[in-house]
Amino acid sequence: MAKRKKRRNSLSKLLEDIVDDTKDFVDDLTDRARDVEDDLRHAMTDGLKNGKKKKSKKRSKKLNKSVRSLHESISELSKQVEQTDGTGTKVKVGAGSH
């Protein structure tokens, strides 16, 4: 009669299975925690970037408004100069009297 191998249905096999399953469970938890941490980091970074963009857009709007206002003032002054000077001589920007 040949020797039969005994099937390992013992306490040590049970403990081994529990440890392996626990290890897999902990690995899954750490992976999910890492994903959550990465998502939070990206969300915070995106939130801060959006805040900077909003400030930048506000500055751009302010600058554009100032440029438009300056352009309107120059146009208005040019019209006034043309009206006061009957010859219609154009005024050179930056030219001063010496």
GICORHU-V950557 format. One record per run of one state. SS is the DSSP state (h for helix, s for strand, l for the rest). FROM is the first residue (numbers start at 0). LEN is the number of residues. If there is no record, write none. Layout:
<<SS:FROM:LEN> <SS:FROM:LEN>>
This chain:
<<l:0:10> <h:10:74> <l:84:14>>
